[in-house]
């Protein structure tokens, strides 16, 4: 198996707050051919990192239509004259609705496709490593 390749992009999200202006929220989107189905969104601040992991296909589909079950929902929208990608994250601690520039996310996803083409993820998956992560 060839060495793993990674893609990372700094993306400026905005936390949508009821009755207030959206709050800027920097995030690092990360993708690795070692885990070809997943995208990691890493939020940093106050010396802490919070990581959400979700399917790459969820982001791709969310650029054109609403999608998601469970903790992550994604849908396209428009605002301030540009195409947006809305992301809702839910946990027992609460819910956050985020907006991202759709073009920023699309560009990141296009770069991941250069590393692992859509539909070919299974050829890059190391089943032994995946099983070890599940059992850890």
Buried (B, 14 or more C-beta within 10 A) or exposed (E): EEEBBEBEBEBEBBBBEEEEEBEEBEBBBBBBBBBBBBBBBBBEEEEEEEEBEBBBBBBBBBBEEEBBEEEBBBBBEEEEEEBBBBBBBBEEEEEBBBBBBBEBBBEBBEBBBEBBEEEEBEEBBBEEEBEEEEEE
